[in-house]
Amino acid sequence: MHLQDVIGIRNTRRAFLGKSLTGLGTAALVSLMDPKFLSAAEPQTAADGLINPLHFAPKAKRVIWLCMAGGMSHLESFDHKPKLAAMHDQPMPESYTKGQPIAQLQGKQLKCFAPQHGFKKFGDNGQELCEIFPHLGATSDEICIIRSLKTEAINHDPAHTFMNTGTTISGRAAMGSWLTYGLGAETDSLPGFVVLTSIGRHGQAQPIAARQWHSGFLPSRYQGVEFHGTGDPVLYVGSPPGVDVRQQRDVVSEVNALNGLLNQTEDDPEIATRIAQYELAFRMQSSVPELMHVADEPEHIFDMYGTRGGDGTFAANCLLARRLAERGVRFIQLYHRGWDHHGDIKNKVKGSAGEVDQPAAALIKDLKDRGMLDETLIVFGGEFGRTPMAQGSGRDHHIKGFSMFLAGGGIKGGITHGATDELGYNAVQDVVSVHDVHATMLRLLGIDHLRQTFRYQGRDFRLTDVHGEVVEAIMA
């Protein structure tokens, strides 16, 4: 490719040569003195986020979002319904279901289906959790259970899209992208937004599209980066055979210098993104192997999480999430696929709980032991809940009332917020929408969700769209 093509047709050969005598030489010299010189116009540091100063004093610095993908049943996790147990196999009262959206049970006989496992009281405040979550029960004084959540999409993919972006319309910016756009990053050697996925063995593993962590209309440097739990965590993170660090540094410097010249004529934000991402990729070649080297963890950590790492499990990803948090990653999202229990929910939900209970509790305890829980917001939940009505031996999708919990970063521990009705169908007390969760998350990190906007196609967009109220009652 001709250099004139690289820098744009509007540059003449004479102008290019004149600029390059000083431009390339100076850029190469300065980049050797200061590798950050050639990074993007918006350096990826905490001080250079869009919102500076922050709207509020932050209670948290980062988010770890544990997504139970597939629709975890609130009735076998965090929402105890004795009345539903008493009405097992009886017709579901029509007053609950008439005219309501039901995914696959529409037009079928609807019968109450009792919770398949018992509940126990845990902690000093006696929070009730299903007995198949004993490890999380032991952390109940740290968590706030929200039992009154509702959402708008009844099928998996749009429900994930709504939970991640605040809309069912594909192509909008993910919450992790909004967060890193507003706050910047605490590290320049790892992405500000990292995604990890695992697959459970006890339920249907619905696919998760990469657009769930896309930056949408925000600059592409803010999109999430997926790390793999086995093999190379990031594709091509290793150097090609015969290429040493110095040679790669030279290539990155020269490419970024050329991109810098192009940016002088084009003024395209995506050029600045390419410059920043070349630099980040170069630094990741040393930071990622160090991150993934979990062998230096003490034995009691492996025992606590129930893994030695590197096996692609949710437990290994939880351990990796703690290591990412330690290294300054702003938004860490873990998907555990396998919570779609349309049949045999009694056995399958117990199996799924067994895959996540110990490591999720270990993550809370580990962060607390390291003095990091107070500055890390943990969110645990799925894209929707499950019906109080039977679907054979399982439960169908349900959007009118379900549960999640939050912990750490400015959250009151040991409390339960909101409630569904006595059968677990409708959220009826202190109802919390997905927009409310987003607004509260942003507030805990020092951002006013009403004031963080991005103008696109003639409209000011925000993560909470035109909705959202901060749930003050759950904040410490």
C-alpha positions in Angstrom: 0.0 0.0 0.0 1.3 3.5 -0.9 1.9 5.8 2.0 -0.1 8.5 0.2 -3.1 6.1 0.3 -2.6 5.6 4.0 -2.6 9.3 4.9 -5.4 10.3 2.6 -5.7 11.6 -0.9 -5.9 15.3 0.2 -2.2 15.3 1.2 0.2 16.0 -1.7 3.4 14.1 -2.0 5.5 17.2 -1.2 3.4 17.9 1.9 3.6 14.3 3.0 7.4 14.3 2.6 7.7 17.6 4.4 5.6 16.4 7.3 7.2 13.0 7.5 10.7 14.3 7.9 9.7 15.7 11.2 6.5 13.7 11.9 7.8 10.2 11.7 11.2 10.9 13.1 9.9 12.9 16.0 7.1 10.5 16.7 9.5 7.6 16.7 11.9 9.4 19.0 9.3 10.6 21.5 7.6 7.2 21.5 10.8 5.6 22.6 11.1 8.1 25.4 7.4 7.9 26.4 5.4 4.9 25.0 2.2 6.7 25.9 2.9 9.5 23.5 1.2 7.7 20.6 -1.9 6.6 22.5 -5.3 8.0 21.6 -6.3 11.6 22.2 -8.3 10.4 25.2 -5.8 8.5 27.3 -7.4 5.5 29.0 -6.9 6.5 32.6 -9.2 7.2 35.4 -8.6 10.9 35.3 -9.6 11.1 31.6 -13.1 9.7 31.6 -15.8 11.8 30.1 -17.2 12.7 33.6 -14.5 14.6 35.4 -15.2 15.6 38.1 -17.8 13.0 39.0 -21.3 14.0 39.6 -21.3 12.4 43.1 -18.8 11.1 45.5 -18.4 7.5 44.4 -19.1 4.5 46.7 -17.6 2.0 44.3 -14.8 1.9 41.7 -15.7 -1.1 39.6 -18.5 -3.6 38.9 -18.4 -7.4 38.7 -21.7 -8.6 37.1 -22.4 -12.3 37.5 -25.0 -13.1 34.9 -26.9 -16.4 35.3 -27.8 -16.7 31.6 -30.9 -18.6 30.8 -33.3 -17.3 33.4 -32.6 -18.4 37.0 -35.7 -19.3 38.9 -36.4 -16.9 41.7 -38.6 -19.5 43.3 -35.7 -21.9 43.8 -33.2 -19.2 44.8 -34.1 -16.0 46.7 -37.9 -15.7 46.9 -39.6 -18.0 49.4 -43.3 -18.7 48.6 -45.0 -21.0 51.1 -48.4 -20.2 49.6 -47.3 -21.5 46.2 -46.2 -24.8 47.9 -49.6 -25.1 49.5 -51.3 -24.7 46.1 -49.1 -27.2 44.3 -50.9 -28.8 41.3 -54.0 -26.6 41.7 -55.2 -24.3 38.9 -53.3 -21.0 38.8 -55.9 -18.3 39.6 -56.9 -16.6 36.3 -56.7 -13.2 38.0 -52.9 -13.5 37.9 -52.5 -14.7 34.3 -55.3 -13.4 32.2 -54.0 -11.2 29.4 -50.4 -11.6 30.6 -47.5 -12.5 28.4 -46.5 -16.2 28.9 -43.7 -17.5 26.7 -44.6 -21.2 25.8 -47.5 -21.8 28.2 -49.9 -19.6 26.3 -53.3 -21.3 25.9 -52.3 -24.3 28.0 -53.7 -25.4 31.4 -51.9 -23.5 34.1 -51.2 -25.2 37.3 -49.3 -24.0 40.4 -45.9 -25.7 40.8 -44.4 -25.7 44.3 -40.8 -24.6 45.0 -38.7 -27.7 44.5 -36.3 -27.0 47.3 -36.7 -25.7 50.8 -35.6 -22.3 52.2 -33.5 -21.5 55.2 -32.7 -18.4 57.2 -29.1 -17.2 57.1 -27.0 -14.6 58.8 -27.7 -12.1 61.6 -30.7 -10.7 59.9 -32.3 -14.1 59.0 -32.4 -13.6 55.2 -34.1 -16.4 53.5 -32.3 -18.2 50.7 -32.9 -21.5 49.1 -31.0 -24.3 50.8 -29.2 -25.2 47.6 -27.2 -22.0 48.0 -25.5 -22.7 51.4 -22.3 -20.8 50.6 -24.1 -17.7 49.4 -26.3 -18.1 52.5 -23.1 -17.8 54.6 -22.5 -14.4 53.0 -26.0 -13.2 53.5 -25.0 -10.3 55.8 -23.0 -8.9 52.9 -25.8 -9.1 50.2 -29.0 -7.2 49.4 -31.6 -9.3 47.8 -34.0 -7.5 45.4 -37.2 -9.6 45.1 -39.3 -7.2 43.0 -37.4 -7.0 39.7 -39.3 -6.8 36.4 -38.2 -6.7 32.8 -39.7 -6.2 29.3 -38.5 -9.1 27.1 -39.7 -12.6 27.5 -37.2 -14.4 25.3 -33.5 -14.9 26.0 -31.7 -12.8 23.5 -33.8 -9.6 23.7 -33.9 -10.0 27.5 -30.1 -10.1 27.6 -30.0 -7.1 25.3 -32.4 -5.2 27.6 -30.5 -6.1 30.7 -27.2 -5.1 29.1 -28.2 -2.0 27.2 -31.5 -0.7 28.6 -33.4 -1.5 25.4 -34.4 -4.5 23.3 -33.1 -2.8 20.2 -29.9 -4.4 19.0 -26.8 -2.2 18.4 -27.0 0.0 21.5 -24.1 0.5 23.9 -23.6 -2.0 26.7 -23.6 -0.9 30.3 -19.9 -1.7 30.6 -19.2 0.5 27.7 -21.2 3.4 29.2 -19.3 3.0 32.4 -15.8 3.0 30.9 -16.8 5.9 28.6 -17.8 7.9 31.6 -15.1 6.9 34.1 -12.2 5.9 31.9 -10.0 3.0 33.1 -7.7 2.5 36.1 -5.2 0.5 34.0 -3.5 1.1 30.6 -2.3 -2.5 30.3 -5.7 -4.3 30.2 -9.1 -3.4 28.7 -11.5 -1.5 30.9 -14.3 -3.9 30.1 -13.7 -7.6 30.1 -16.2 -10.5 29.5 -15.8 -14.1 30.6 -18.2 -17.0 29.7 -18.7 -20.5 31.0 -21.1 -23.3 30.2 -23.0 -25.2 32.8 -23.9 -28.9 32.6 -27.4 -28.9 34.1 -29.5 -26.8 31.7 -29.9 -25.7 28.2 -27.0 -23.3 27.3 -28.6 -20.5 25.3 -26.1 -18.7 23.0 -24.8 -15.3 24.0 -24.1 -12.9 21.2 -20.9 -10.8 21.3 -23.1 -7.7 20.7 -24.1 -8.0 24.3 -20.8 -6.3 25.2 -20.6 -4.0 22.1 -20.0 -0.3 22.4 -22.8 0.5 20.0 -22.7 4.2 19.0 -20.0 5.0 21.6 -16.4 5.0 20.4 -15.3 1.4 19.7 -12.5 1.5 22.2 -15.1 1.1 24.9 -16.5 -2.2 23.8 -15.9 -5.3 26.0 -13.1 -7.7 25.3 -13.9 -11.4 25.7 -11.2 -13.4 27.5 -11.2 -17.2 27.0 -11.0 -19.5 30.1 -8.9 -22.1 28.4 -6.1 -21.8 25.9 -4.9 -18.4 24.9 -7.1 -15.9 26.8 -7.0 -13.5 23.9 -6.4 -14.5 20.3 -2.9 -13.7 19.0 -1.7 -12.4 22.4 1.6 -14.2 21.8 4.4 -12.9 19.5 4.8 -14.7 16.2 7.8 -17.0 15.9 11.0 -15.1 15.3 9.6 -11.7 16.4 10.9 -10.2 19.6 9.5 -7.4 21.7 11.7 -4.7 20.2 10.6 -5.6 16.7 6.9 -5.5 17.7 7.5 -2.1 19.5 9.0 -0.8 16.2 6.0 -2.0 14.2 3.4 -0.5 16.6 5.3 2.8 16.7 5.5 3.2 12.9 1.8 2.1 12.4 0.6 4.5 15.0 2.8 7.3 13.6 1.1 6.8 10.2 -2.3 6.7 11.8 -1.5 9.9 13.6 -0.7 11.6 10.3 -4.0 10.3 8.8 -5.8 11.6 11.9 -4.5 15.1 11.2 -6.4 15.2 7.9 -9.4 13.0 8.6 -10.1 13.9 12.3 -11.9 10.5 12.7 -12.3 9.3 16.3 -11.9 5.7 15.2 -8.4 6.5 14.0 -7.6 7.6 17.6 -9.2 4.3 18.7 -6.9 2.3 16.4 -3.9 4.1 17.8 -4.9 3.4 21.4 -5.8 -0.2 20.7 -2.5 -1.0 19.0 -0.8 0.3 22.1 -3.1 -1.6 24.5 -2.6 -4.8 22.5 1.2 -4.4 22.7 1.0 -4.0 26.5 -1.4 -6.9 26.8 1.3 -9.2 25.5 3.0 -9.0 28.9 0.0 -8.1 31.2 -2.3 -11.0 30.0 0.1 -13.9 30.6 0.9 -12.5 34.1 -2.9 -12.2 34.8 -3.5 -15.8 33.8 -0.7 -17.2 35.8 -2.8 -18.2 38.8 -0.2 -20.8 40.0 1.1 -18.1 42.4 -2.2 -18.1 44.3 -2.0 -19.7 47.8 -3.6 -23.1 48.3 -6.4 -21.8 50.5 -7.6 -19.6 47.6 -7.9 -22.7 45.3 -9.8 -24.5 48.1 -12.1 -21.5 48.6 -13.1 -21.1 45.0 -13.1 -24.9 44.3 -10.7 -24.6 41.3 -7.1 -24.4 40.4 -8.0 -22.1 37.5 -7.6 -22.4 33.8 -10.4 -24.9 33.2 -13.0 -22.5 31.8 -15.5 -23.0 34.7 -17.5 -20.4 36.4 -15.3 -21.0 39.5 -12.1 -20.3 37.5 -13.7 -17.2 36.0 -14.6 -15.9 39.5 -11.0 -16.2 40.5 -9.9 -14.5 37.3 -12.5 -11.7 38.0 -10.8 -11.0 41.3 -7.4 -10.8 39.6 -8.8 -8.5 36.9 -10.3 -6.3 39.6 -7.0 -6.1 41.4 -5.3 -4.9 38.2 -7.8 -2.1 37.6 -10.3 -3.4 35.2 -13.5 -1.3 35.6 -16.3 -3.6 34.4 -16.0 -7.4 34.6 -18.9 -9.5 33.3 -19.2 -13.2 33.8 -21.9 -15.2 31.9 -22.7 -18.7 33.2 -24.8 -20.3 30.5 -27.1 -23.2 31.6 -30.1 -21.8 33.7 -32.8 -22.6 31.1 -34.8 -25.2 33.1 -37.9 -26.0 31.1 -37.9 -29.6 32.5 -36.6 -31.5 35.6 -36.0 -28.3 37.4 -35.8 -30.0 40.8 -32.5 -31.7 39.8 -31.2 -29.3 37.2 -31.5 -26.2 39.3 -29.7 -27.9 42.1 -26.9 -28.8 39.7 -26.7 -25.3 38.4 -26.6 -23.8 41.9 -23.8 -26.2 42.8 -21.7 -24.8 39.9 -22.0 -21.1 41.0 -22.8 -21.1 44.8 -19.3 -21.7 46.2 -17.3 -19.6 43.7 -19.7 -16.6 43.9 -19.5 -16.7 47.7 -15.7 -17.1 47.5 -15.5 -14.0 45.3 -17.4 -11.9 47.9 -15.3 -13.3 50.8 -12.0 -12.9 48.9 -12.7 -9.3 48.0 -13.7 -8.6 51.6 -10.5 -10.2 53.0 -8.4 -8.0 50.6 -10.3 -4.8 51.6 -11.7 -4.5 48.1 -15.4 -5.4 48.6 -16.3 -1.8 49.7 -15.1 -0.5 46.4 -16.5 -3.3 44.2 -20.1 -3.6 43.3 -21.2 -7.2 42.7 -24.4 -8.0 40.9 -25.8 -11.6 40.6 -28.9 -12.5 38.6 -30.4 -13.6 35.3 -32.2 -11.9 32.5 -35.6 -12.9 33.9 -37.2 -15.4 36.3 -39.4 -18.5 35.9 -43.1 -19.0 36.1 -44.9 -20.1 39.3 -46.9 -22.4 36.9 -45.6 -25.8 35.8 -44.2 -26.6 32.4 -44.2 -30.3 32.8 -41.5 -30.8 35.5 -40.0 -27.3 34.8 -40.9 -23.7 34.6 -41.3 -21.3 31.7 -39.8 -17.8 31.2 -41.2 -15.0 33.4 -40.8 -11.2 33.4 -43.3 -9.9 35.9 -41.3 -10.6 39.0 -37.9 -12.1 39.8 -34.9 -11.6 42.0 -31.2 -10.7 42.0 -28.7 -9.7 44.7 -26.2 -6.9 45.0 -23.2 -6.7 47.3 -20.2 -4.5 48.1 -19.6 -1.0 46.7 -22.1 1.1 48.7 -24.8 -1.5 49.1 -26.6 -2.2 52.4 -25.8 -5.8 53.4 -28.2 -8.2 55.1 -31.4 -6.7 53.7 -34.2 -7.8 51.4 -35.8 -5.2 49.2 -39.2 -5.4 47.6 -41.6 -8.4 47.2 -43.6 -10.3 44.7 -47.2 -11.5 45.5 -47.8 -14.7 47.5 -47.4 -16.9 44.4 -44.3 -15.2 43.1 -46.0 -13.9 39.9 -46.1 -10.1 40.1 -43.7 -7.7 41.7 -46.0 -5.7 44.0 -43.9 -3.9 46.6 -41.0 -1.5 45.9 -40.9 -2.6 42.2 -37.5 -2.3 40.6 -37.0 -2.0 36.8 -33.9 -2.8 34.9 -33.5 0.9 34.3 -33.6 1.4 38.1 -30.8 -1.1 38.5 -28.7 0.7 35.9 -29.4 4.1 37.5 -28.4 2.8 40.9 -25.2 1.2 39.6 -24.2 4.5 37.9 -25.0 6.5 41.0 -22.8 4.2 43.2 -19.9 4.9 40.8 -20.5 8.6 41.0 -22.5 9.1 37.8 -25.9 10.8 37.5 -27.7 8.6 34.9 -29.7 11.7 33.8 -26.6 13.6 32.9 -24.5 11.0 31.2 -25.6 11.2 27.6 -24.3 10.7 24.1 -25.7 12.5 21.0 -26.4 10.1 18.2 -28.5 10.7 15.1 -29.9 13.9 16.5 -30.9 12.5 19.9 -29.3 12.4 23.3 -29.1 8.8 24.4 -28.4 7.5 27.8 -28.2 4.0 29.4 -31.5 4.4 31.2 -33.2 5.8 28.1 -36.0 8.1 29.4 -36.6 6.0 32.6 -34.8 5.0 35.7 -34.9 5.9 39.4 -32.0 5.4 41.9 -33.0 2.8 44.5 -31.9 4.8 47.5 -33.2 2.3 50.0 -30.6 -0.3 49.2 -27.6 2.1 49.4 -25.5 2.3 52.5 
